[in-house]
Amino acid sequence: MSTITTHILDTALGKPAVGVAISLEQNSPEGWLPVADGETDSDGRIGDLTPEPLTPGHYRLTAEIGDYFAADGRDALYVSAQIDFVIAAAGSHFHLPFLISPWSWSTYRGS
């Protein structure tokens, strides 16, 4: 079984992105099924997105960054940022952060 954590950094402001809605879904024969959701805390983190470990499979983690920028009156190019990934084997921890700005976003696998 594997676990997921995330955080979001607003690189344009150089600070954590607070209050960003995050959802985690798993691909199945029936389509994408919701697994978990949450909102980033005052440090831009969700440390307990998957309190229950995940089985191997195909997942996607979506951050609603357009709403975050709109709440602060900033125009943004992207409405959401999505990490589409595979957990090949049980037992790993996946820290999947987002680095965002109104005109770009990126990710990496953290520790």
N, C-alpha and C positions, 0 to 999 in steps of 0.2 A: 504494500500500500504506500502511496505517496501523498505529500502535502503541498499546498500552494500558499505562498504569501506574495504580496505586492506592495509597491509604494509608487507614488507619482511625484516627480519633481518638475516644477515650472521653471524651466531654464531661462525663460525671458526675464523673470523676476528674481531668479536665484533663491527660490524658497519652495517648501513643500506645497503641493496642491491639496487644499483642504476641501472636503465635502464633495469629492468626485464619486459618482455612482459607478460601481463595478459589478459586472455579472460574469459568472462562469457557467459554461454550457458544455455538454458532452454530446458528440455525434453518435447516433444510434441508427439502427435500421428504420426507425420511425421519424428520423430527422434530429435536429438539435433539441436537446432536453435541458432545462434549467437544472443546475447543480447547487449553486450558491450565489448570493449577492451581498453587497455591502457598500459602505461609503468610507472614503478615506478620513482618517482622524486628523487631529491638529498637527501631526507630524507627517501627514500625507501617506499614512500606512494603513494597511489592513493585515494584521498579523494572524487573524483567525478566520480567514475566508473559508477554509476547509477544515473545520474542527474534526471531521471524520476523514481518515485517509482515503485517497482516490485509487481506484483500480487502473491498470493500464488501459489506454484508449486514446482517442482523438478528442481534444478539448479546444475551446476558444475562450479567451479572457478579453472582455470588452470594457473599455473605459469611456464614459460619456463626457469627453473633454469639451465638446461644443457648449454644453450647458454650463460647465465650469467657467469658460471664458465669457459667455453671455452674462452670467451673474455679476461679473466685474466690469461689464460694459465694453469688453474687448471683442472685436471682430476676429473670427478664426476661419481658417481654410477647412479644417477637418471637424466633422461632427462627432466622430468617435475614433478611437484607436483600438485595434484588435490584434491580439497575439493568438495565432492559430498554431497549436503545438501538439505533439504526441508524447505520451508517457509510455515508453516501450516496456519497462519492467517496473515492478513494484519496489518500494523501499527508498526512493529518492525524495529529497526535498527540492522543490522548485521555487526559487525566488525570482519572480518575473516583474521587474520594474518598468515604468514608463517614464521617459524624459520627454516633456511636452513644451511646446511654445505655440503661439497662435498660427504659425505657418509651417510647423513640422512636428514630427514625433519620432522617437526611436525606442528601442528596447535592447536588452541583453539578459543573459542568465546570470543572476547574482548568486550569492551564497548566504 
